[in-house]
């Protein structure tokens, strides 16, 4: 197993070396930094698998350094554990809201540190696979096997970050390649249509050539094909001529020119269909964008209430008018508010002048719930159950209620936010609905 690398960020030399000694006992390579700025400079050139971050340091404090690490795509995937004397649920919530994985006290017990490192895949339990001593009790058949293969180790943080960057670059290159392939495919389809039309015309001409000893029936069939072909060519040319500019010269009677003109009409029809479908998709995208522009919710609002039911009715009517068939997916994300109160009397947003440290809780009363029933009004439920806009339109409505662990932030929390009103203003942007309009492939 390759040795893992930890970075300890602390302005106290004694705290640095105390944690360094514990980590080296687990065979980790340990680097030290005395400030947030020094840690960021170190990470510009070095990769690590875990960071232990003190809170109170001169200059950039621990939470500011944590926010800076998570903003940088190169370092965002590195696990950061706050290592501090600061305690309290509010501090833990604030650290997690900024991207930290948790908080360890400065006097952390060895077994607690070991469990944390093991959960991150940075150490293995050395007791696994140790043969029993002669005087040890023999293993029963029902006991877990000591010979089990060890679990695969997760890749280090920097490897994940590099992988994410590579995926983003590959996606950009793929989009360019797809646009190029679409253009080439359009040209191929146009050429195939022209060639296919030419082959059909030549086959008809060959079919009506008289045989050496033609019968009357064959002559009649040939005459019918000739008349039909001439009539079709006349109608096609009339349509094409009406589409041309007034000053266009009349076409020659040459059969090659006629085939090319018919091919041009088919290509034009195909192009119009393609453009119409593109306009349809643009309309769907515009509707989705408009719904998401004003989808944030007040702290105490039901995500799927009567007002949102009316908005959904209006959206469904517009989609039906566009001929939309597919899914309307609406996800409820929870904001992480600065709250005061308790479980018995309930929680409410903290007064504006309060500081973050004075909050009783960072989160949302529905943090641990993913129940739709708790976020849905009776009128909204009735709309989904009985409205023909949902049940007879070819449109399926999907609702998702995310708990705190799965709610996604639309607006990140800056590291310098200290007042409750500033914090809760950001939390309300994240306390929102997210609409996705997913059209069927056909």
C-alpha positions in Angstrom: 0.0 0.0 0.0 1.6 3.3 -1.0 2.1 5.8 1.8 -0.6 8.4 2.2 0.2 12.2 2.6 -1.4 14.4 5.3 -1.2 18.2 5.6 -1.5 19.7 9.2 -2.3 23.4 9.2 -1.9 25.0 12.7 0.0 28.1 14.0 0.9 26.2 17.2 4.1 24.3 16.9 3.2 22.0 19.8 -0.2 21.1 18.3 1.5 20.5 14.9 4.0 18.0 16.2 1.5 16.3 18.5 -0.8 15.4 15.6 2.2 14.7 13.3 3.4 12.1 15.8 0.0 10.4 15.8 -0.3 10.4 12.0 3.2 9.1 11.5 2.4 6.2 13.9 -0.1 5.2 11.2 2.6 5.4 8.5 1.4 8.6 6.9 3.8 11.2 5.4 3.0 14.5 7.2 3.7 18.1 6.0 3.2 21.2 8.1 1.8 24.7 7.5 1.5 27.5 10.0 -1.3 29.5 8.3 -4.0 29.3 5.8 -2.0 31.2 3.2 1.0 28.9 3.7 -1.3 25.9 3.2 -2.7 27.3 -0.1 0.8 28.0 -1.4 1.8 24.4 -0.5 -1.2 22.9 -2.3 -0.3 24.8 -5.5 2.7 22.4 -5.9 1.9 19.4 -3.7 -0.9 16.8 -3.5 -2.2 15.4 -0.3 -4.8 12.9 0.7 -6.2 14.7 3.8 -5.9 18.1 5.5 -6.2 18.8 9.2 -7.2 22.5 9.6 -7.0 24.6 12.8 -9.7 27.3 13.2 -8.0 30.3 14.8 -4.8 31.4 13.0 -3.3 34.8 12.1 -4.4 36.2 8.8 -6.7 33.8 7.0 -8.5 31.6 9.6 -9.4 28.0 9.1 -12.9 28.5 7.7 -11.6 31.0 5.1 -8.8 28.5 4.1 -11.4 25.7 3.9 -13.6 27.8 1.6 -10.6 28.7 -0.6 -9.6 25.0 -0.9 -13.2 24.0 -1.9 -13.4 26.8 -4.5 -10.3 25.5 -6.4 -11.1 22.6 -8.7 -7.6 21.2 -8.2 -8.1 20.8 -4.4 -11.9 20.7 -4.0 -11.9 16.9 -3.6 -9.4 16.7 -0.8 -11.1 15.8 2.5 -10.6 18.6 5.1 -11.1 17.9 8.8 -11.2 20.9 11.2 -8.8 20.2 14.0 -9.5 22.8 16.7 -10.5 23.5 20.3 -13.7 25.2 19.0 -16.8 23.2 19.8 -20.6 23.3 19.3 -23.2 22.2 16.8 -23.3 25.6 15.1 -19.5 25.5 14.4 -19.8 21.9 13.1 -22.7 22.9 10.9 -20.8 26.0 9.6 -17.7 23.8 8.8 -19.8 21.3 6.9 -21.7 24.0 5.0 -18.3 25.2 3.7 -17.3 21.7 2.7 -15.5 20.2 5.7 -16.0 16.6 6.6 -16.2 17.1 10.3 -14.4 18.4 13.4 -11.8 16.7 15.6 -10.7 18.1 19.0 -7.1 19.0 19.7 -7.0 16.2 22.4 -8.4 13.6 20.0 -8.1 10.0 21.3 -6.0 7.7 19.2 -8.8 5.3 18.4 -11.0 8.2 17.2 -8.3 9.4 14.9 -7.7 5.8 13.6 -11.4 5.3 12.9 -11.5 8.6 10.9 -8.4 7.6 8.9 -9.8 4.2 8.2 -13.2 5.6 7.0 -11.2 7.7 4.5 -9.3 4.6 3.3 -5.9 6.0 4.5 -5.1 3.2 6.9 -5.9 -0.5 7.2 -6.7 -2.4 10.3 -3.5 -4.3 10.9 -5.3 -6.8 13.1 -6.8 -8.3 9.9 -5.0 -11.5 8.9 -2.9 -11.8 12.1 -2.7 -15.5 12.9 -4.0 -16.5 16.4 -1.5 -17.3 19.1 -1.2 -20.9 20.3 -3.0 -20.2 23.5 -5.8 -18.1 21.8 -9.3 -19.6 21.5 -9.8 -21.3 18.2 -12.1 -19.7 15.6 -15.6 -21.0 15.2 -17.0 -21.9 11.8 -19.5 -19.0 12.2 -16.8 -16.4 12.8 -15.8 -14.0 10.0 -12.8 -15.2 8.0 -9.5 -13.6 8.7 -8.3 -14.5 5.2 -10.8 -12.2 3.4 -9.4 -10.0 0.8 -8.8 -6.4 1.9 -11.2 -3.8 0.5 -10.0 -1.8 -2.4 -8.5 1.5 -1.4 -10.2 4.7 -2.7 -8.0 6.9 -4.8 -6.4 9.9 -3.1 -8.0 13.3 -3.1 -5.7 14.9 -5.7 -6.2 12.0 -8.1 -10.0 12.5 -7.9 -9.5 16.2 -8.5 -7.4 15.5 -11.6 -9.9 13.1 -12.8 -12.7 15.7 -12.5 -10.7 18.2 -14.4 -10.0 15.6 -17.2 -13.7 14.8 -17.4 -14.6 18.5 -17.8 -12.0 18.9 -20.5 -13.1 15.7 -22.3 -16.7 16.9 -22.2 -15.8 20.2 -23.9 -13.9 18.4 -26.6 -16.8 16.0 -27.1 -19.2 18.8 -27.6 -17.0 20.3 -30.3 -16.7 16.9 -32.0 -20.4 16.3 -31.8 -21.1 19.6 -33.6 -18.6 18.6 -36.3 -20.2 15.2 -36.7 -23.7 16.6 -36.9 -22.7 18.9 -39.8 -21.0 16.0 -41.6 -24.1 13.8 -41.1 -26.4 16.5 -42.5 -24.3 16.7 -45.7 -24.3 12.9 -46.0 -28.1 12.6 -45.6 -28.6 15.3 -48.3 -26.3 13.4 -50.7 -28.0 10.1 -50.0 -31.4 11.6 -50.7 -30.3 13.0 -54.0 -28.7 9.7 -55.1 -31.7 7.7 -54.0 -34.1 9.9 -56.0 -31.8 9.5 -59.0 -31.9 5.7 -58.7 -35.7 5.6 -58.4 -36.1 7.8 -61.5 -33.7 5.6 -63.5 -35.5 2.4 -62.4 -38.8 3.7 -63.6 -37.3 4.7 -66.9 -35.8 1.2 -67.4 -39.1 -0.4 -66.4 -41.1 1.3 -69.2 -38.6 0.4 -72.0 -40.5 -1.8 -74.4 -39.4 -5.5 -74.6 -38.6 -7.3 -77.8 -42.2 -8.6 -78.1 -44.3 -6.5 -75.7 -47.8 -7.5 -74.8 -50.8 -5.1 -74.8 -51.0 -5.3 -71.0 -47.3 -4.5 -70.6 -47.6 -1.6 -73.0 -50.6 -0.2 -71.0 -48.7 -0.5 -67.7 -45.6 1.2 -69.3 -47.9 4.0 -70.6 -49.4 4.4 -67.1 -45.9 4.7 -65.5 -44.8 7.2 -68.1 -47.9 9.3 -67.6 -47.6 9.2 -63.8 -43.9 10.1 -63.9 -44.6 13.1 -66.2 -47.4 14.3 -64.0 -45.3 14.0 -60.9 -42.4 15.8 -62.5 -44.8 18.6 -63.6 -46.3 19.0 -60.2 -42.9 18.9 -58.4 -41.5 21.5 -60.8 -44.5 23.8 -60.3 -44.0 23.7 -56.6 -40.2 24.3 -56.9 -40.7 27.1 -59.4 -43.2 28.9 -57.1 -40.5 28.7 -54.3 -37.8 30.3 -56.5 -37.0 34.0 -57.0 -39.1 35.8 -59.7 -36.0 36.4 -61.9 -35.0 32.7 -62.0 -34.7 31.3 -65.5 -37.0 28.4 -66.5 -35.4 25.0 -66.1 -34.2 23.0 -69.0 -35.8 19.7 -69.9 -32.6 17.9 -69.0 -33.5 14.9 -66.7 -30.3 15.3 -64.6 -31.4 18.9 -63.7 -34.9 17.6 -62.8 -33.5 15.0 -60.5 -31.3 17.6 -58.8 -34.3 19.9 -58.3 -36.4 17.1 -56.7 -33.4 16.3 -54.4 -33.2 20.0 -53.4 -36.8 19.9 -52.4 -36.3 16.8 -50.2 -33.2 18.4 -48.6 -35.1 21.6 -47.9 -37.9 19.6 -46.3 -35.5 17.7 -44.1 -33.7 21.0 -43.2 -37.0 22.6 -42.2 -38.0 19.6 -40.0 -34.6 19.8 -38.3 -34.9 23.5 -37.7 -38.5 23.1 -36.4 -37.3 20.4 -33.9 -34.4 22.7 -32.8 -36.9 25.6 -32.2 -39.1 23.2 -30.2 -36.1 22.2 -28.0 -35.2 25.8 -27.6 -38.7 26.6 -26.4 -38.5 23.8 -23.9 -35.2 25.1 -22.6 -36.6 28.6 -22.3 -39.5 27.3 -20.2 -37.2 25.4 -17.9 -34.9 28.4 -17.5 -37.9 30.7 -16.7 -39.3 28.3 -14.1 -35.9 28.1 -12.3 -35.4 31.9 -12.2 -37.9 32.4 -9.4 -37.8 29.0 -7.7 -36.4 30.0 -4.3 -38.7 29.5 -1.3 -39.1 31.2 2.1 -37.9 29.3 5.1 -41.4 28.3 6.3 -43.0 27.7 2.9 -44.2 24.3 1.7 -42.2 23.5 -1.5 -45.3 21.9 -3.2 -48.0 24.3 -2.0 -51.2 25.8 -3.6 -49.2 28.6 -5.3 -46.7 26.1 -6.8 -49.7 24.0 -8.0 -51.0 27.0 -10.0 -47.5 27.5 -11.5 -47.4 23.8 -12.4 -50.8 24.0 -14.1 -49.7 26.9 -16.2 -46.4 25.1 -17.1 -48.3 22.0 -18.2 -50.7 24.0 -20.4 -47.8 25.6 -22.2 -46.0 22.3 -22.7 -49.2 20.7 -24.1 -49.5 23.6 -26.5 -46.0 22.9 -27.7 -46.8 19.2 -28.2 -44.4 18.2 -25.4 -44.2 14.5 -24.4 -41.9 13.5 -21.5 -41.2 14.2 -17.9 -41.5 17.2 -15.6 -39.1 16.6 -12.7 -39.3 19.0 -9.7 -36.7 18.6 -7.0 -37.0 20.2 -3.5 -33.6 21.3 -2.1 -33.2 22.5 1.5 -31.3 25.6 2.5 -28.9 25.6 5.5 -30.3 28.4 7.7 -28.9 30.0 10.8 -31.7 29.0 13.3 -32.6 29.7 16.9 -35.0 27.5 19.0 -35.1 23.9 20.0 -36.8 20.6 19.1 -39.8 21.1 21.4 -40.7 24.7 20.6 -39.5 24.6 17.0 -36.8 26.5 15.0 -37.0 29.9 13.3 -34.4 32.0 11.4 -32.1 33.9 13.8 -32.6 37.7 14.2 -30.7 39.7 11.6 -28.3 41.3 14.1 -27.2 37.9 15.6 -23.8 36.5 14.7 -23.3 33.0 13.3 -21.7 31.8 16.5 -24.9 32.6 18.4 -27.1 30.4 16.2 -28.6 27.3 17.9 -28.5 25.3 14.7 -27.2 25.5 11.1 -29.6 23.6 8.9 -33.4 23.1 8.3 -36.1 21.5 10.3 -36.6 18.9 7.5 -32.9 18.1 7.3 -33.4 14.4 7.9 -36.6 14.0 6.0 -37.2 13.0 2.3 -40.9 12.7 2.7 -43.1 14.2 0.0 -46.1 14.2 2.3 -44.4 16.7 4.6 -43.7 19.2 1.7 -47.0 18.9 -0.2 -50.3 20.7 0.1 -53.7 19.0 -0.5 -54.4 21.0 -3.7 -51.0 20.0 -5.1 -51.6 16.3 -4.4 -55.1 16.5 -5.9 -53.6 18.1 -9.1 -51.2 15.1 -9.5 -53.9 12.5 -8.8 -56.9 13.8 -10.9 -56.0 16.6 -13.3 -56.2 15.7 -17.0 -53.1 17.9 -17.5 -51.1 15.2 -15.8 -53.0 12.0 -16.5 -54.2 12.5 -20.1 -51.4 14.6 -21.7 -48.5 12.3 -22.2 -46.6 14.2 -19.5 -45.4 12.6 -16.3 -44.7 14.7 -13.2 -42.0 13.5 -10.9 -41.4 15.0 -7.4 -38.2 14.6 -5.4 -37.8 15.7 -1.8 -34.0 15.9 -0.9 -32.8 15.7 2.6 -29.9 17.8 3.8 -27.3 15.3 2.6 -28.5 15.3 -1.0 -29.6 19.0 -1.3 -27.4 20.9 -3.7 -26.3 24.5 -3.1 -27.0 26.9 -5.9 -25.1 29.7 -4.1 -22.0 28.9 -2.0 -21.4 30.5 1.5 -18.5 33.0 1.4 -16.0 32.4 4.2 -16.4 36.0 5.5 -20.1 35.8 6.3 -20.6 36.5 10.0 -24.1 38.0 10.4 -27.2 35.8 10.5 -29.2 38.0 8.0 -26.4 37.6 5.4 -26.1 33.9 6.0 -29.9 33.4 5.8 -30.2 35.4 2.6 -27.8 32.9 0.9 -29.7 30.0 2.5 -33.0 31.1 1.0 -31.5 31.1 -2.5 -30.5 27.4 -1.8 -33.9 26.6 -0.3 -35.6 26.1 -3.7 -37.3 24.0 -6.3 -35.3 22.9 -9.4 -37.3 22.1 -12.6 -36.1 19.7 -15.3 -38.1 19.2 -18.6 -37.0 15.9 -20.1 -38.5 15.3 -23.6 -39.0 11.8 -24.9 -36.5 10.7 -27.5 -39.2 10.1 -30.1 
